[in-house]
Every structure is written in structure tokens, then in C-alpha cells.
Amino acid sequence: MPNPITRIYNGETNEFEDRPMTDDEFKSFKEYQLIKENEYKERKAKEIAKAALLERLGITADEAALLLQ
């Protein structure tokens, strides 16, 4: 399967060039996607943990914010 197409903009000529990604570009792209996916999962896990803690304490997020002031 060929690598995905990337679009490169040339500001000097005001033109776009569509071409397949090089192997290195595609590898970097996949690594970037993995990093972003992991960041998303971590953020969601923190949101779930926070909601569970607030539920256990029986308070809202606004009430918790008041306690931290």
C-alpha cells in the first residue's frame, strides 16, 4: 500500500504540490498520531477519575473549586 498523500504549499509560487509521503515522513506522522492518541487517553482518564472523586465526595466541580480558593 502506498504512503498517504501530503500537500505542500510553496509560498513563493503560491502553488500546492500533492505527493506521496516519504517513508520517513509517514513514520513521523504515525508517531505523532500515536502521541496525540495517548494524550487524549490520558486526558480522558483524568476526567473520569475527577468525576469519580467528585461523585464519592458528593460535590460538584464548582463546589470543589470553591474549596481550593
N, C-alpha and C positions, 0 to 999 in steps of 0.2 A: 504494500500500500504506500503510495507516495506521501510525502510530508504535506501538511496543510499549506494553503496559500497565505502569504503575508503581503501586506500592502505597504509600500514605501513611498513617502511623499518627498519630492525634490522641490525645495523652496525656490531654488534658482530658476528652474524652468516651469514651475507651477504645474507639474505633472505627477501622476501617480504611476507606480510600477507594481504590478502584481506578479509575484513569482513564488515558487515553492520555497519553504523554509529550508535552510541548510540543516544538516544533521545536528550541528552544534546549537543552532537557533531553536530547533524543535526540542532538543534535550533541555535547554534553559527554560523554554516555555512550559514543558511538563513539570519541571522542578518548581517553577513559580506557581503553577496551578496547585500542586501538592501543598506548598507552603500556605497559600490562601485557604485551601480546604481545611488544613489543620488549624489555622487561626479561627476560622468560622466555627469549627467543632469545639475549640476551647472556649470561645465566647458564649456559645450556646450552653455548654456545660456549666459555666459560671452563672448564667442567667437561671438555669434550672436549680442550681444549688442555692442561689439567693432566694428564689421563690420558695423553695422548701424550707429554708431557715425562717423566712418571714411567716410562713404558714405555721411552723412549730411554735414561734413566738406569739402568734395570733395578732400580728400588727401589719399595717400596710407599709409600703415603701416610703410614703410621705411621713408616717409616724416614726419610722426608723431614721429618716433624715433629720427629724427634729431632735432625736436623741443624740445625734452626732454633732449638733451645733454647740 
